[in-house]
Amino acid sequence: MKLKKYLPLKYEGNNQFTIVSAVYNVEKYLDEYFDSIVKQSLNFKKHIQIILVDDGSTDHSAEIIKRWQAKFPQNIHYFYKENGGQASARNLGLQHVKTEWVTFIDPDDFVSSDYFYKTDNFLSNNANISIVGCPLVFYFEDKDMVKDTHPLKYRFAKGDVVLPLSNLKDHLQLSASTAFFKIDNIRNAHIYFDEAMKPSFEDAKFVTDYILNTDASTNAAFLSKISYFYRKRSDGSSTLDGAWNNPLLFSRVIEKGCIEILKTAKMKFGKVPEHIQRIVLYHIIWYFGRIVNKPAALSHLSEEQKKHFVALLHEMFSYIDEATILRFNLAGTWFFQKVALLGLFKNTAPKNQIAYIEDFDLKKKQILVKYFSNFPIVEQWVINGKEIFPKYQKEVVYDFLGSLYTKEYRTWLPCHDMGDLELFLAGKRAKLTFSGKQFDKLPIETVFTSFKQKSTVKSNAWILMDRDNQADDNAEHLYRYISENHPEQDIYFALKKTSSDWKRLEQDGFNLLEFGSSAFESKLKDCEKIISSHVDGYITHYFKDDSLLDKDYVFLQHGITKDDLSGWLNTKKIACFVTATNPEYHSIVDNTTAYKFGKKEVKLTGFPRYDRLLINNNTESKQILIMPTWRSSIVGTYISGTERTRNPNFMKTNYAKHWHGFMNHAILKELNDQGYQIVFAPHPSIQEYMDEFTVPDFIKIYSYSEGNIQSVFQNTSILITDYSSVAFDVAYLNKAILYYQFDYDEVFSSGNHTYQKGYFDYNRDGFGAVAYNETELLAALKDLVENQAKVPDLYQTRIDKTFQFRDSNNCERVYQSITALDQPDTTDNLPIIQNMITQAENHHAWDLAATLSKLCLIQAV
């Protein structure tokens, strides 16, 4: 648009075009829409008509349209109808088209200045064209930024392309907005937009119906040098942004959209052409990314609706060939999804398996290999013709609404002998993939040489940190232990100089690095290990690339992992994963969990901060600590590090209303009068909103800038929280706990926080009563106070069974686990082989079980 003043003002053409646009409350965008069209390099007045159908707008859209219509009365046509949706508005507009070509530019989008001229020029020089597809580019209005990242942009990588309608290959056209159609073909075949096809796929259905009902001897053209700018609204109100919450996406869209076009294609051609199958696959592949291992993603559907959705998927895949699935590579689809789809919907496996080299351990001379299968499979690992056995193995289960999507088999192999690695699955050689290349026999030396060349480790320094702006967590406690007991270790503690903890740690002699400084960055580039209670991207990918992935990342955790964090943590590269309770450890490390981490990475040590927690525990105190966690949906978006934008509507949230109401309840004043000190400790992400709370004077607001949160726990007699893992710290001290979960359904539904429900059930495993409303909370609090805050026997039993260690050796166990990363692995293979025997027996593979039993004897000798 900035270059348009340098272009010829107007071109004459040979074709006539009409834009049909459905308008609904788009007053903010209409001027930009009109401006991009009337200033086209193709003469607007002579070649372009605009039909705008106002679908019952309640804003000033009509006034803006009529203002532009007054300027161009022969070209701009306005129609009004009651609200019925985009499809009905477009259908009405189609009735008034009088030109040969029609397109459907949305009124919140815009196009490049040569959009119509280059289309006209191409059509003038190429006969027998029935449809024209154009590139879609994303425009992010909040950043005023354009990104050419659409998954189908590959269609335009080699310039203009012409293909027969009978075989579009991988050139899918799913958008009506970015395509030109012949009006005669639409009318002759009675093609229309399905007005009930909501919330998506109405474009894909219309375009595919057009292709299936147009002369197959004609062609489709894909033009590369123009741009359709699709607006991603800053308020998230674009049609696609809200589609996932509509139940019709999981019923009618599949039944009357996907399945219907497959049936139509089969009736016309006798079988479904592959490019039609690919259209359906492209649409449906996004569903699996949203749903797999995310049971809460469809919490808005009933059980019957979920069953119907799954039944429709099976019907849909009955029209899709196995070969099509194996050749499909769009939308990031790779072998993982192909194995899953074949197993789930075709009850079969690929004839040729592929395994992937994912990770390495130079010090222990091990490599991590993974592959996928929906069926039990016998594996054999060979180096230089000699069979070897894994050091560690883990099965990761991927769930799709209660059915097996697929399993990921992860194996750490000892590779002390350099040579060629081979993998045989069910007696057949699998391809080994490394660095984008496939091998029948993978030279191990090539793998290790590649990893060594990428290594950035230049010192044995360890960098410890909690948050970038806060200490007083596991990293600080571990640092103190190392400096006192292993002073020979070169350690540093990273923290922002503006943190309230900086001066305290400086006075205690900490070897501090100012987070973000050049000194910090220099040490970070060269260090051997990064040890932190957090594993956020601002630490793991500080340099915005993968340059830190060769460091040993030690995840100390901030709190007990009780919820399912696999979707987030599986994206991380963690060398040592510290846990503190038996249930937590097994929920992560065991086979058939959703976590990728196994016994190589996960260690049951206890938390470093627990070593000092029991010291000075005050059992006579009268203090009520109110300490809820946060919600990602109620605070602003990330800026950098832990900084976020501020949510101006925070006090209108369900969260703020409930906690604000409870803190102002008369019962707290009564308890304060009885000698109880009331302390409110907001989560660090909520701290900045405290100026909006009206807090009674008798309630003390705890700020993390005060430091020593453990002292607060030690002097607490009753903790009131919602879902916070601090309940484990307080339970460790045998203190009473209440859970206030007024928004339980919201928190564990899709998108409302960073986690979903895990192994921990608050009613079955929790350390106190669960209240779902204020009345229940007040009653439970009254009972505790009347019993001098004594932990009821039921909850005391649970506490006693939860914690593996109650000594003061957690820091030492963590330290030993970290130093073990540098030591040769002497892990016995026997437990792994015995586990394999159990699996073989479970699958009635008696010969295999017998062979493995013999291996156990050999290994023992």
Secondary structure by P-SEA (a helix, b strand, c coil): ccccccccccccccbbbbbbbbbccccccaaaaaaaaaaccccccccbbbbbbccccccaaaaaaaaaaaaccccbbbbbbccccaaaaaaaaaaaccccbbbbbccccccccaaaaaaaaaaaacccccbbbbbbbbbbcccccccccccccccccccbbbbbccccccccccccccccccaaaaaaacccccccccccaaaaaaaaaaaaacccccbbbbbccbbbbbbbcccccccccccccccccccccccccaaaaaaaaaaacccccaaaaaaaaaaaaaaaaaccccccccccccaaaaaaaaaaaaaaaccccaaaaaacccccccaaaaaaaaaacccccccbbbbbbcccccccbbbbbbbbbccbbbbbbbcccbbbbbcbbbbbbbbccccccbbbbbbbcccccccbbbbbcccbbbbbbccccccccccaaaaaaaaaaaccccccbbbbbccccccccaaaaaaaaaaacccccbbbbbbbccccaaaaaaaacccccccccaaaaaaaacccbbbccccccccccccccccccccbbbbccccccccccccccccccccbbbbccaaaaaaccccccccccccccccccccccccccccccccccbbbbbbbbbbcccccccccccbbbbcccccccaaaaaaaaaaacaaaaaaaaabbbbbbbcccccccccccccccccbbbbbccccaaaaaaaaccbbbbccccaaaaaaaabbbbbbbcccccccccccccccccccccccccccbbbbccaaaaaaaaaaaaaacccccaaaaaaaaaccccccccaaaaaaaaaaaccccccccaaaaaaaaaaaaaaacaaaaaaaaaaaaaaaac
